[in-house]
């Protein structure tokens, strides 16, 4: 029970601090989940974000669900998801009731402008974190360049770009996989995180 309460309280705090959407959540996760709790690694968080982007629902909520399941199974996933959602729902209710009155005050407008700037800064910080952990080998660089060129120069469908990158990664990494089962770019760790859960 103590671990569940810790999980719930942690995601309530994250839900209170996450402004700017799913990508702005990464610095908060890095501090609370990786730095303080050591529940998951940054590589695992990036994997969760990848999956969350192709599964129905909001990226931040899906990621909370994955981390909760990783920590305490299905009940942990439910607890983390609900705990993450509660602060945002309460804020939305309060704002929807008083938004017209609050919007008239200059201090509120200025505060929202500052929040937007801070959210943008968090997203840019996340971008650098994603790029820093992205290029682990030549394969990842090839996939990145191909996806960027298709999207920027040819305006290809993002769905096709993501699907194509998945297929390309499957075959390219599959060909490079060594007999020990180690996947390149994982720093010698296997998919099961030796000694931990899959």
N, C-alpha and C positions, 0 to 999 in steps of 0.2 A: 504493500500500500504506500509506503514511503516513497518508493521509486515512481509510482504513478503520480503522486502529489507533486514530486519534483518535476516530472515531465509536464504536468498541467501548468504549474506556476511558471516554468521556463517559457512555454509557448504563449501564455498570457502576456508575459513581458515582451516577447517578440512581436505579438499582435499589436501591442500598444506602441511599439517603436518603429513599425514598418510603414514608412511613408514612401510613395512613389512606385508601388507595385512589387512584383516578384523579383526583379533584378536588383532593386534597391535593398532587398532583404538579405542579399548575400553577405555584406559586411556585418550585419547584425548576427547572422548565423555563424559567421567566422568567429565572432567574439564570444557569443553565448554557448553555442553548441560544440564548436571545435576547440576554442581556446580555454574556456572555463570548465566545460563538462567532459571534453574529450570523448564524446559519444560517437562521432564519425570523423572521417578525414575529409580534407578539401576535395580530393579526387572523388570520393563517394558523393559529396554534395553536388559536384559537377555532373556526375552520372544521374543523380536524381533530377537535376534541372533538365538534362537532356530528355529523360523519359517524361517529365512533367509537361514539356512543350508539345508532345505528340499524344498526350492522353487528354480526355475531356476535362474541362474545369480550369480553374485559375492556377497559374504556375506556383504561386506562393502557397496556396492551400494544398495542392498535390504534393509539394515538397515536404510540407509539415506532416502529411499523411505517411509518406515514405519514411521519414526520419522516425516518426512514432512507431511504425511497424518494425523498423530496424531495431529499435530500442526494446519494445515490449510486446511485439506481435500485433495481431489485429486490434485488440483492445487499446494498445498503446497508440495505434494509428488513429482510432476514433477519438481518444482523449486529446491527442496533439492537435487534430483538426478542429475539434469543437473549441478547445482552449484558444487556438489561434484566431478563430472567427469571432468569438464573443466580444473582444474589445472593439473591433471594427463595426460590428452590428450596433453596439451601443452608441458609438460615435455617430454613425449614420442616422440613427433614430433621433438623437439630440439635435444634430445639425438640421435634419429635415423639419423639425418642429420650430426651430428658432432661426433658420438661415436668413429669412427675410429681414428679421430684426437685426441680426448680427451683421449682415452684409452692409447695413447703412453706416456702420462705424468704420472710420478710416483705419483704426488700429487693427481691425480684423482683416481688412483688405491687404494691409502691409504685411501682416503675419502670414497670410496665404501666399503672398509673393515670395516671402523668405522661405517658406516651406517648399515651394516649387523649386527654388534655386538649390536648396539643400538636397532635395530628392534627385535633381539632375546631377549634383556632385557625387552622390552615392552610386548612381547608375554608371557614371564615368569611371569611378573607382572599381566597380564591378567589371567593367569592360577590360580594364588593365589586368585584373586578376584572371579573367577568362583567357586573355591572350597569353599571359605569363605561363599558364599551365597547359596551353594548347599544343604548342609545337614541340612534341616529345621526340619526333623523328621525321624522316623525309616523307613518310606516308601521310602524316597529319598535315604537313605543309602542302603537299599536292592536293589533298582534298579541300583544304581551305582556299587555295588559289583558284581551283576549278569552280568551287561554289561561288566565290566572290565574283569571278569573271562572268559566270552564267547569269548571276543576279544583276550585277551592275551594268555590264555591257549589252547583254541580250534580253534583259528584263524577263528572264525565265520564271516560271511559276515557282514560288517558294516550296510548294508541296513536292514538285518534281526534284528540286535541288536537294531537299532533305532526304527524300526517298533514294535518289541517286547516290548521295553521299553515304547513306547506310549500306546500300548494296556494294559500293566501291570499297568502303571500309571493311565490310565482311570478307570480301575476297582478298583484298590486299593484306589485311592483318592475318587472315587465315593462312595465306601462303608463307608469311613470315614466322608463324607460330613454331616454336622449337619443341623438341620431343618432351621436355619437362612440363609443357602446358603453360609456360609463362607467356603472357601477352606483352608485346613490346610496349614500352612507355609506362609500365606499371612498377618500375623500380624493383623488379625481382619478386613482387608479390603476386600470388596467384589470385584468380577471381574470387576465391573464397576467403581472402584476407587471413592467411594462416593463423590458426588458433582462434578465429572469430567466426561469426555467422556469415553465411553467403550473402 
